[in-house]
Amino acid sequence: MALRTPLYQQHLSLGAKVVEFGGWDMPLQYPEGILNEHIANRKVCSIFDCSHMGEFIIEGGADETGLDRVVTQPLMDQPVGSCRYGFALNERGGVIDDLIVYRIAPKKWMVVVNAANIAKDAEQFRTCLKRPAAFKDVSMSTAKLDVQGPLSREVLKTLVKGIECLEYYTFGEFDVLGERVIVSRTGYTGELGYEIYYPWDKAARVWEAVLADKRVRPTGLGVRDVLRVEVCYPLYGHELTEDISPLQAGLKRFVDPAKEFIGRDAYKCLETGGPSTKLACFVSKTRRAPRQGHVLFSASGEAAGHVVSGTFSPALGVGIGMGFLKKEFTNIGKEIIFGDAKFKEPAELVPRPFYKEGTLKN
């Protein structure tokens, strides 16, 4: 049986279509539809229930606990109140998960991981930390609500006093409806936005308080996927897996090969030789959208790769996608073809991101 977030009944009462995702019953979309949810996020403000995501607390210094060795980003110099995106790798250099590390205090950390990987990640941390007792999984006591969109700061500033002080990829502890909680200026949409970490059994209070503002719309996983593809954010199981390196996914800026981390030797070997395939972004010549599993062909018809994410982009009015291609076919501007046994559509390789008008750092 799938797990449910503390807001499950709220989603049903709003008429959401609920689907299973990563072992959880989650809202796919609401009655207004994905296109209207897209407009709400890109133009105004939306709220997502992301309580299915995992949260771990680690007590102790990054070096003394071994936390610094578990992730690819350096943590020793990370300022308190900041967030860093990175990876936990296996010994082959593949991605166990992508994650965000929050430094709450000099010797206290929160790590946010993907919902489907909570158990796997917890085992990785418990096994690899020098002090397993320093680790605590608080996923099932921590709700996460994402308020995203150009007006998110305006919407939240009366509810979260002082939120204006947060810069991109920083966080603070704020009083929110009588609870002292972490609020970060982060998100997964490419727009200005915030993530609120709240006690599980009280999350409905925040959800309802935010939605009391008529400018805000509830939004589901369907539009979340469209939004993240438009800005080329990876999704675990698509652009990242245990058999895919951050190097192949075009995310090497989140790996510091000068520091020690699990999988570094394999990563450096791949870096030296260069991966045989690379993640490429492409725009369809029509409105037809590529889908995961479609084959990618060269202009001459040679099979050259496969699609890992694809959607119709409301912002661009065309189909867009990301896929792994043999590196000789990845030059920007090159024409490729995507499709299957039933159809084939022309497309052009473009630089990431597809959508460049976001308010992310406003």
Backbone hydrogen bonds, N-H to C=O, Kabsch-Sander energy under -0.5 kcal/mol:
donor,donor_aa,acceptor,acceptor_aa,energy
3,L,23,G,-2.9
5,T,25,D,-0.6
8,Y,5,T,-1.6
11,H,7,L,-2.1
12,L,8,Y,-2.0
13,S,9,Q,-2.4
14,L,10,Q,-1.2
15,G,12,L,-1.7
16,A,11,H,-2.5
17,K,29,Q,-3.0
18,V,16,A,-0.7
19,V,26,M,-3.0
21,F,24,W,-3.2
24,W,21,F,-1.4
25,D,3,L,-3.0
26,M,19,V,-3.4
26,M,24,W,-0.7
28,L,17,K,-3.7
29,Q,17,K,-0.9
33,G,30,Y,-2.3
37,E,33,G,-1.9
38,H,34,I,-2.5
39,I,35,L,-2.0
40,A,36,N,-2.2
41,N,37,E,-2.0
42,R,38,H,-2.7
43,K,39,I,-2.6
44,V,39,I,-0.7
44,V,40,A,-1.7
45,C,215,R,-0.6
46,S,148,Q,-3.1
47,I,217,R,-2.0
48,F,146,D,-2.7
50,C,48,F,-0.8
50,C,144,K,-2.6
53,M,50,C,-1.7
54,G,113,V,-2.4
56,F,111,V,-2.4
57,I,136,K,-3.0
58,I,109,W,-2.2
59,E,134,A,-2.2
60,G,58,I,-0.5
60,G,107,K,-3.1
65,T,61,G,-2.0
66,G,62,A,-0.6
68,D,62,A,-2.4
69,R,66,G,-0.8
70,V,66,G,-0.8
70,V,67,L,-1.1
71,V,67,L,-1.0
72,T,87,F,-1.8
78,Q,75,L,-1.4
81,G,103,R,-3.0
82,S,79,P,-1.5
83,C,169,Y,-2.3
84,R,101,V,-1.9
86,G,99,L,-2.4
88,A,97,D,-2.4
89,L,87,F,-0.5
90,N,94,G,-2.4
93,G,90,N,-2.0
95,V,241,T,-2.1
95,V,244,I,-1.5
96,I,88,A,-2.6
96,I,94,G,-0.7
97,D,88,A,-1.4
99,L,86,G,-2.5
100,I,112,V,-1.7
101,V,84,R,-3.0
102,Y,100,I,-0.5
102,Y,110,M,-3.7
103,R,82,S,-2.0
104,I,102,Y,-0.9
104,I,108,K,-1.4
105,A,108,K,-1.9
108,K,105,A,-1.9
109,W,58,I,-2.2
110,M,102,Y,-2.3
111,V,56,F,-2.5
112,V,100,I,-2.7
113,V,54,G,-2.3
113,V,111,V,-0.5
117,N,114,N,-1.1
118,I,115,A,-1.3
121,D,117,N,-3.4
122,A,118,I,-2.7
123,E,119,A,-1.9
124,Q,120,K,-1.9
125,F,121,D,-2.6
126,R,122,A,-2.7
127,T,123,E,-2.3
128,C,124,Q,-2.2
129,L,125,F,-2.4
130,K,65,T,-2.8
131,R,65,T,-1.0
134,A,131,R,-2.3
135,F,132,P,-1.9
136,K,57,I,-2.1
138,V,55,E,-2.1
138,V,136,K,-0.7
141,S,138,V,-1.5
142,T,138,V,-0.6
142,T,139,S,-0.7
143,A,141,S,-0.5
143,A,198,Y,-3.4
145,L,196,I,-2.4
146,D,48,F,-2.2
147,V,145,L,-0.6
147,V,194,Y,-2.6
148,Q,46,S,-2.5
148,Q,146,D,-0.6
149,G,192,L,-3.0
151,L,44,V,-2.8
152,S,149,G,-2.3
155,V,151,L,-2.6
156,L,152,S,-2.2
157,K,153,R,-1.8
159,L,156,L,-0.7
160,V,156,L,-3.5
161,K,159,L,-0.5
163,I,160,V,-1.7
165,C,162,G,-1.8
166,L,163,I,-1.6
169,Y,185,R,-2.3
170,T,167,E,-1.4
171,F,81,G,-2.4
172,G,183,V,-2.0
174,F,172,G,-0.6
174,F,181,V,-2.9
176,V,174,F,-0.7
176,V,179,E,-3.0
177,L,175,D,-0.5
179,E,176,V,-1.3
181,V,174,F,-2.8
181,V,179,E,-0.8
183,V,172,G,-2.4
184,S,195,E,-2.5
185,R,170,T,-2.9
186,T,184,S,-1.3
194,Y,147,V,-3.0
195,E,184,S,-2.4
196,I,145,L,-3.0
197,Y,182,I,-2.6
197,Y,195,E,-0.5
198,Y,143,A,-2.3
198,Y,196,I,-0.6
200,W,141,S,-2.0
202,K,199,P,-1.9
203,A,199,P,-0.5
203,A,200,W,-1.0
205,R,202,K,-1.3
206,V,202,K,-0.7
206,V,203,A,-0.5
207,W,203,A,-2.2
208,E,204,A,-2.5
209,A,205,R,-2.0
210,V,206,V,-2.7
211,L,207,W,-2.2
212,A,208,E,-0.9
213,D,210,V,-1.5
214,K,212,A,-0.7
216,V,213,D,-2.2
217,R,45,C,-1.4
219,T,47,I,-2.4
221,L,27,P,-2.7
222,G,28,L,-2.3
223,V,28,L,-0.5
224,R,220,G,-1.5
225,D,221,L,-1.9
226,V,222,G,-1.4
227,L,223,V,-2.9
228,R,224,R,-2.2
229,V,225,D,-2.0
230,E,226,V,-2.2
231,V,227,L,-1.1
232,C,229,V,-1.3
233,Y,228,R,-2.9
237,G,240,L,-3.6
238,H,235,L,-2.3
239,E,235,L,-1.1
240,L,235,L,-1.0
244,I,241,T,-1.4
249,A,245,S,-1.7
250,G,247,L,-1.2
251,L,246,P,-3.2
254,F,251,L,-1.8
255,V,252,K,-1.9
256,D,72,T,-2.1
259,K,256,D,-1.7
262,I,69,R,-2.2
264,R,261,F,-2.0
267,Y,263,G,-2.3
268,K,264,R,-3.0
269,C,265,D,-2.0
270,L,266,A,-2.0
271,E,267,Y,-2.4
272,T,268,K,-2.2
273,G,269,C,-2.3
274,G,270,L,-2.6
278,K,325,L,-2.4
279,L,248,Q,-2.5
280,A,323,G,-3.2
281,C,350,V,-0.6
282,F,321,G,-2.5
283,V,348,E,-2.5
284,S,319,G,-3.0
285,K,346,P,-2.5
293,G,307,V,-2.6
294,H,291,R,-2.4
295,V,339,G,-2.6
296,L,305,G,-2.4
297,F,337,I,-3.4
298,S,302,E,-2.8
299,A,335,E,-0.6
301,G,298,S,-1.9
304,A,296,L,-3.3
305,G,296,L,-1.4
306,H,324,F,-1.8
307,V,294,H,-2.8
308,V,322,M,-2.8
309,S,322,M,-2.0
311,T,320,I,-2.3
313,S,311,T,-0.5
313,S,318,V,-2.9
317,G,313,S,-2.8
318,V,313,S,-0.7
319,G,286,T,-1.8
320,I,311,T,-2.8
321,G,282,F,-2.2
322,M,309,S,-2.8
323,G,280,A,-2.3
324,F,306,H,-1.8
325,L,278,K,-2.6
325,L,323,G,-0.5
326,K,304,A,-2.2
327,K,276,S,-2.3
329,F,326,K,-2.6
330,T,327,K,-1.4
333,G,349,L,-2.5
334,K,331,N,-1.9
336,I,347,A,-2.4
337,I,297,F,-2.3
338,F,345,E,-2.5
339,G,295,V,-1.5
340,D,343,F,-2.1
345,E,338,F,-3.1
347,A,336,I,-2.6
348,E,283,V,-2.3
349,L,334,K,-2.6
350,V,281,C,-2.5
354,F,230,E,-0.9
355,Y,230,E,-3.1
356,K,354,F,-0.6
360,L,190,G,-1.2
362,N,359,T,-2.2
